[in-house]
Amino acid sequence: MFCEGGKRAGNEAMTDCFLYAVLAFALLFYLYLAGTYLELFHQIILGWGLLGLTIVLGKKKLFKKQPWRTVYLLIALFISLRYWFWRSFETLIYTGPFDFTAMMILYLAESYAIMVHVLGMFICLWPLERKIMPLPEDESLLPFVDIFIPTYNEPLQIVQITVAAATQVDYPKDKLNIYILDDGGTVARRNNPELSSISWERYYSFRRMAKEFGVNYITRETNSHAKSGNVNHALRFSSGDLILMLDCDHVPTRDILKNTVAYFLKDEKLALVQTPHFFINPDPIEKNLQTFSDAPSENEMFYRGIHPGLDFWNASYFCGSAAILRRSCLEEIGGMSVDTITEDAETSLVLHHRGYNSVFIDWPMVCGLSPETFDDFIIQRSRWAQGMLQIFIIEYPHLVRGLKLQQALCYFNSSLFWFFGFSRVIFYLAPASFLIMGLKVYNASVLQVLVYAVPHLCASVVLMNYLYGRYRWPLFSELYESVQSIFLIPPVTGTIMNPRSPTFKVTPKGAHVDVDFLSPFAAPFYLMFVVALAGIPIAVVKWFNYPLYRDVIAVTFFWTFFNVLMALASLGAFWERRQLRGSHRVWTKGQVLAFSPRLNTHIEGMMEDISLTGIGLVVPSPCPLAEGEDVWFELHDSYDEAYHFHTRIQRVIDKGDEVFCGCEFLVEKHDYQQIVRFVYGDSMRWMNLWDRKSKPAGPFWTLLYFIKMGYRGSKESFKGLYALAVAFTRDYFRPFIESRLRKIKKIRLHLS
């Protein structure tokens, strides 16, 4: 038996070696074909022919499934590799030290972008679509679960919603414990003279809230190691087999444990189940550009497009919240990692290094808050960038040997991505450096660009639409990267110079913008817009004066025109629009039965939007309800649970065939948890909202939408700049001029 087993193992090893050899040979042959030199005529046929093939095949359902999905990705990759080989071996011509330096900087930026592009294809090769795994009926088999809600400086009102929802999670109550981990009321902060009063007030109010909801309150001596230290301290005072991690603004739905815990019962090596982050409010860019109701949000690309791909490679990582972790695995690695400021991803890396598994479930089961202002948005993204680079510099070299190759590539890509700021700025400045400064950054004819560069760029857009079309429209990722680029370069550079220097900064949540205003972050983009815009007339002049360079002038002219369009759209992102609502309203649907005591009758309607403070109701016209009238609502969630709420109609808007009624909840103390349960407890509501926004849009249609959005946003931004100029003139120059005129008048009077 032993000999037969050894022989079988040997045969399997030989088979594996043979398969690896075949794959290696196929890869080398593929790269050889990608780098083979062709005459321009043949390259036209190949490049544009393959581009046409990707456009046609991308619309076929067959090519959304394996193995045809892999074939499609290989075709798209081949077009990009042809471009990169051409750039590497035919365009890097030395014409002088300054030209060569500028040319190489642009080439490296392009190579970086292509590398990230290729890694993105690899990650999204085979995205998993996991089904919800039901819990066993025998409750004795269920593990004990702790819910951790870390908080630092967030208002009590925000934390209270999350705690109220956590108490209503569908799970046996004798196996569920909830903990508020308050790092804002630590002993160190209470003893700090500058923070003492606010910290003591927070300490007592949070303890009182915990008592009212029947949950546990934990604080500690100091704030060492920020969120990681807070969680690790709580591990010593809790004992659940699993831990549900929730940011204090991430309100859980009732089914979050019912949909996740069963995976741990199936796989003893499973350390982590991650679920998507869903946000009820627009991020600052969506709010300022007014795209939240139309276009899919940025996080959807990551959680619906990229993370299922990471899951296939067993590389889904902890995103700080909306995740369940196995306590024994955490304790084995010494708790949450503390070496970087992205403790979540670092912890996942260590767990994967130890051979543990992870799972991603593509179903939104929390509802969180995005940053309200662009300033807060950059604080958040800077922390992500610094933390992932810390992982890349500090942890990755030591742990990569314990990872599988595919996992190592996934983590490498997650860190490498955050260098995009450098490449975006270089792509902005490259055409201007030729048109304004005369640096030869791109040595190619118009014909070469048409047969190599244009197919590559078009294929990249087509591929992004193929991979993420439902979750991310073309050009939107470029816009997001552009508006972040300048501001991420300093923190990224600082982290590279000193990887231990970054400190954890909590992203501000729940802020209110009282008035529209122009963000000071717009200043660099006005400068870049002026530089790009100046390149257009210069290109026209050079076209007539330098006929020998018309090829490069033509390329840089269109490149500059695209940069002007991107800069205009970016300017709109910096016009901060006011947000006065204390509670964000979101689109929803569902039948409502409204009872009017005044009329003693029931009226049927449909929900249009909902928030913690009220409901938007649509009823057929004519509407007998009146403003100021009290009505009772009967509603049902997707679990068919009935709710009854007392409301008051605040406004009635006649829209012709139907009437919209804005209704406010009249909240008694005992009603609060029921309202939280109805508004936040139904995960199907968030999935419906995702699906409503997840609609594909072709590149041409998106370009038109982008132009319209850029025009609208930049117009508001220029209005804000004009208002600032007028105010500056009124407050500074006008008094200065008037004082000088008075002085001149006095001199004239004296002389006369």
QUIHUFEN-V481780 format. One record per helix or strand of 2 or more residues. SS is the DSSP state (a for helix, b for strand). FROM is the first residue (numbers start at 1). LEN is the number of residues. If there is no record, write none. Layout:
SS/FROM/LEN + SS/FROM/LEN
//
This chain:
a/2/34 + a/40/18 + a/61/4 + a/68/23 + a/97/27 + a/139/3 + b/145/7 + a/156/11 + a/173/3 + b/176/7 + a/187/4 + a/196/18 + b/216/3 + a/226/10 + b/242/6 + b/251/2 + a/261/6 + b/270/6 + a/284/6 + a/298/15 + b/323/4 + a/327/6 + a/343/11 + b/357/5 + b/366/3 + a/374/29 + a/405/31 + a/446/23 + a/476/22 + b/517/2 + a/520/26 + a/547/26 + b/575/2 + b/586/2 + b/591/6 + b/601/10 + b/614/7 + b/630/7 + b/642/13 + b/658/8 + a/669/12 + a/683/11 + a/699/53
//
